[in-house]
Amino acid sequence: MNNDVMSQAAALNIEGLSFSYGNKKALDNVSFQVKHSECTLLLGPNGAGKSTLFSLITRLYDSREGTIQLCGYNVKTQTGQALQKLGVVFQQTTLDMDLTVLQNLRYHAALHGMKGKLAAERIQQELERLEMYDRRSEKVRQLNGGHRRRVEIARALLHKPSLLLLDEPTVGLDIPSRESIVKHVHNLVLEDELSVFWATHLMDEIYPQQDKLIVLHQGQVKQIGSVEEILKVSNSSTIDEAFKHLTQRT
């Protein structure tokens, strides 16, 4: 794929995606795009299909119906090229608790072929932006939940991905930690032109003037648009009200 075609492709493009667990359909003909330099928040109640969707994007699960493309690369047929464009922070921590911050990040850098000076530069850059460089020699086990999340975000960005995938990364964190991470991620979109796809159920993590929203319910996309557009189409005055209206049990 040439650079001109890749630059025109969406950061994430999903078309006609369906997935079932036996006879239970978890996703039903889901289609949407995350454009470059865009922060898109995926809203949905428990059981909406958010985790299944993320598992398909990251190739933890294999889809039989529909297509998933990352920056123009098909995740099924061009898996290596596609996943190289992706940085991921899962809901459950995947750091090695008995290694230091630096050891965790060096290991991840090596997986992406980064060694020596380049790895050291990238690690320092990302940790400094998250105010964690001074704690690089501490074991992850010594860090609180908010600081562990910062390390995971730094790790996800080491290889300079085009799309950052966040699966409810602030669950269980205190308010200052949540606010710090939400602000940092939105700054990455504005300053680094990073694309972000963020699953959450916390309405205060939405930046109304910046974010695009996708409302997922019972495996189906109920609405896509800006905050203003979602409020208008649902005839609501707040996002909480709109979310409740769009996710009423059917």
N, C-alpha and C positions, 0 to 999 in steps of 0.2 A: 504493500500500500504506500503510495507516494505521500510526501509531506502535505501537499495541497489538499488532497482528499481527506487525510487524517485531521487537518486543522478545521475542516468544514464539518466533520462528524461531531455529534453530541458527545459530551463526556460519558453519558450513560444513555443508551437507547434500548427500551424494552418494548417488544411487540407481541401481542397475543399470547402472553405467558400464562399457562395453567399448570397446576400441580395438585396431586391428590395423595392422601395417605389412605390406601385401600379404597373404600367407597366414599371417604370424606374429602370433599374438594376444599383445599386450603387457599388456592388462588384460582380465579376464574377470569380468563381472558384479560389479563392486566397489560395495559400499554401506557407508556409515558416516556418523557425525556428529561434528563438533567443537562442543561446547557453549560458551556464553558463559563467559568467565573461566576457561577450561580450557586446560591445556597438554597437547597430544596429540603424542606422538612416533611417527613412522612408521619402523619398523624393517624392513630388508630387505636381502638381499645384492645385489651387482651383478647387474643384469639382472632385478630383481624387478618393475620397472615404476614405481619411484618418480619418476624424471624425466619419464616419460610422463604420470603423474598430475598432476604440478606444471604441466606444459606445457598440459594441458587446463584446469586451474583458472584459469590466467592467460591463457587464450585464445591462446596461441602455437599450439596445435593446436585443431581443431574436432572435437567428438565427435558421432558419429551415433547412438550407442546410450547411453541413460541421461541423467540430468539432474544438473546441478551448480548449487547455490544458495548464494549468499553473503548471509547475513542476510536470507534470504527472497527475494532477487532472483535470477532465472535468468540465468546468465552468457551464455547464447546469445541470449535475447530481450530482456534488460534489461542489456546489457553495461556501459554507462556507469555505471548506478546500482550494479551489482554490484561492479565493479572499484574504485569509489570507497571501498568498505568494506575494501579489501585493501592491505596493505603487504607488499612482497616483497624478500627478500635471496636472490639467486641464488648458486649455487655458484661460478661464475666472476664476477669483479668486473666491474661495469658503470659504474664511475666514470671520468670523464675525467682521465687521469693528468696532463695539462698544465694543468689548472685547479686553483685552490686549493680547500681544503675548503669555504670559504664560497661560492665561485662554483658549485661542484657543487650545494650545497644550495639556493642561490637559484634556480638553473635548475629544479630539481625542484619547488620551492615554486610557481614561476610556472606550471608545467604544471598544477598543481592550483588555479590561480586565486588563490594567495596572493601579496600584494605588500606592499611598504612595511613598516609597523610590525608587522603580524601575522606576516609571514614572518620578520622579524628576531627577534621574540619566540619563535616556535616553534623557529627554528634555535638560538638561544642556550639555550633550555630543554633540547633534546635533546642538544646537544653538552656542556653542563655535566653532565648526568646520566651521560654516558659519559667524563667528564674529558678532553674534547677541545677545549673552547672556546678554550683558550690556543694551540691549534695551527691555528686557523681560517684563518690567512693563509698557511699552508704549502701548497705544491703536493702533490697526492696522491702523486705520484711519490716524494716525500721520506719518505713514511710507510712503516712496516713493515706486514706482513700483518695483524697484529692491530689496528693503528690504522685501517687501511683498512676492516676489517670494522666497527669501531665507527662510522665515518662512514656506511657503508651502512645500518646499523641505524638511526642517527639520521635518515637520509634517508627510510627506509621509514615512519617514525613521524610525519613532519612534518604530514601531513594528518589525523592522529588516526584511523587505521583501526580497525576492530573486530577484524580478524583479521590477524595477522602470520604470513606464510609464509616459512619458513626452509629452504633447500635445502642441507643439509650445510655450514653457514656456517663451521664451525671446521676444515675439512679443511686440513691443511698448516700450521696454527698451532702455536706452542709451547704447552707445558702451561699456563703462567700466563695467556697470552692466551685460551686455550680456557676455562679456569676462570672468568675474569673475564666473558666473554661469556655463558656458561651461567648464571652467577649473576645477571647483569643481566636476562636474558630471563625467568627464573623470578620475579624481583622484579617485573617489569612485570605478570605475571599476577596476583600477589598484591596489589600496590599500586594498579595502574591498571585492574584487572579486564579486562586485554587477553586475547583468545583467541589461542593460538599453535598452529600446525601445523608441526612440525619434523621434517624427514627427517634421519636420522642412522644410522650403523652403529657408533657409539661408545657402549658401554654405560655408561661412567662419566658420560655427560651426562644420564642418567636420575635424577630425584629420586623415589625410591621412594614416598614418602608423598604426593606431589603429582600425579604425571603419569599420564595414561592412555596405553596403548600399543596400536598397531595393527601387527601383524606381516603383512607382505606378501611373498609368495613366488610366483614364476612367474605373476605377474599376478593372483593371487587373495589375498583376505584370509584368513589362516589363523587368526587369533585377535585379539580385541579385549577390553581390560579393564585393570584396575589391575595393578600389579606383582604383588600378592598373588594376584589371580585368574589371571594368566598362569602363575605358578609352580604353582598348584594344578592347573590343567587339564592342564598338561604334565608334572606329577609331577616337578618339578625343584626344586633347592635354590638355584640362582642364575639370573639373567637370561641369562647367557651359555649356560648349559646348556639353558634353555628355548628360546632362539633357535635353537640348533643342532638341537634336537629338532623344532621346528616348521618348519624350513627344510631338512630332509633332502631330497635329490634323489629325485624320484619318477619 
